[in-house]
Amino acid sequence: MTVKGVNFYGPRSEFVVSGSDCGHVFLWDKETESIVQLLEGDVTGVVNCLEPHPYHPFLATSGLDHDVKIWTPTSNEPVDFDKIESVVLANDRERDEERRRPDYPLNGDLLRFMVNHIARRRLRRTESDAEEGIDEDDSSSEENGERVQCYPS
């Protein structure tokens, strides 16, 4: 499990609330560092945005689902600590398996590099096609140098 979107929660910020890539919302007691509540946040599997209301005990969460969930402290059921333990253990197992798995060669950095490289080649090709119709006397001082194009990351 990867912790996502951490925020303080409660009238005196006595809790820490976090999302996760396992689809759950965790509420932690700030003093004891214990998980005190577990919520089913996202069916698709990721809760990456959590925003507490500044004055009322409301919490808005979102993830990969196509909706925003608003939480209020109104549950009639007691906290299921057995479920919390099983989710934490499952996340630990998954993380251990992920560590043992060899890295996939097409990671995010390599993919970003390849996309930027293709975009630069396409831009150069488009510019050279446009310059073919320009007279050589009109060329700028950049004729022998390559133009560097920066793309947002």
N, C-alpha and C positions, 0 to 999 in steps of 0.2 A: 504494500500500500504506500502511496505517496500522499503526504499531507498537502492540502491545497487550501488557499483562501482563508488564512487564519485571522480572527478578530477577537476582541474582548467582548464580553456579553454580561448583562446584569446591571442593576442600578449602581453598583459600585465596582463594576468590571471584575466581579469575583469569579467569573468563568471565562474560559477560552473556548471558542467554537471553531471547528475546522471542518473543511470538506475533505474528500478523498477520491481517489480514482477507483474505489470499490463501490461507489454510489451511496455511501453513508455520510451522515453528518454526526460528528462527535462533539459532545460537550464535556469539557475537562474542568475539574475544580482547580482553580489557580493555586490555592494553598497546598493541597495534597497531591496535585498532578494526577489524580485518578479520573478515569472516564466515569462520568455520572449519568450520562444519557446517550443513547444511540438512536438515530432517526433514519428511516429509509428515504434518502434524499433524491435519488435519480435512478430510474429504471435502466437507462442506457449505460450507466456505470461510472459517471464522473460528476462530482459536485465540486466546482471550482470557484464559485462566487458566493460569498456569504456576507450579508450586510445587516447588522442590527439596527433597529429603530433607535434614534437618539434619546427618546423619552419613555417609550412604552416597551413592554417585554415582547416585542415582535421581532422575528428574524425572517429575512427574505433570502432564499437560496435559489441558485440555478446551476445548470450543468449542461449536458448535451441534449437533454429532453427539450422539447419545444415549449416549455412553460416555466414560470417562476412560481415557487412555492412560498407561501407565507405561513410561518409557524407561530403558535401561541402556546403558552404553558397551561394547557387545559386537559391533559390526559387523565383519564379515570383509571388507567391501568398502572400498576407499579413498574418500576424499571426492571427490565429482564437482564440481570447481570450474567446469567448463563449465556444468553445470546451475545452480549458484548464480548465475553470471553471467547466464544466460538468464532466470532468475526475477527477478533484480534489474532487468534491462532491461525486462522485461514490466511490472513494477510501476511503473517510471519512466514508461513509455508510458501506462499506465492513469491515472496521476496527472496527467500532462500533458493527457490527454483530458478528465479530470474538471474540471480548471481551466478549460478552454475551454468546457465545457458550461454553459449558463445555469442559474442556481439554480432549482430546482423551487419553485414558490410555496408549496407545502404542506410547509414544513420542520418540524422537530421542535418548535420553539418555538410556531409558529402552531397546529400540531395540538394541543399541550398546552393552549394558551389556549382553543381551541374546545371541547375536552372538558371543561375546568373550567367554562367558561361554560354549557354545556348542563347540567352537574351542578348548578350553582348555581340555574339556572332551574327545574329539576326539584324541587330542595329547597324553593325558595320556593313553588312551586305546591302541593307536598304540605303545607307548613306552613299556607298560606292555606286549603286545603281543611279542615284539622283545626281551624283557628280559627273557621270559619264557625259552628260549633255552640257557641262560647263566648259568654257574655253580655258586652256591652260594658263593664259595670262591673268585670269580672274582668280587663280588659286590663292589660298591664304598661306601664311607662314607655317601652317601645320602640315604641309604636304608630305613630309617624310616621317612625321611623328604620328603615333596612334593616339587618338583621343581617348581619354579615360572617362568611362561612364560609371557613376556610382549609383547603385540601386539601394532602395531601403531594405533593411534586414527584417 
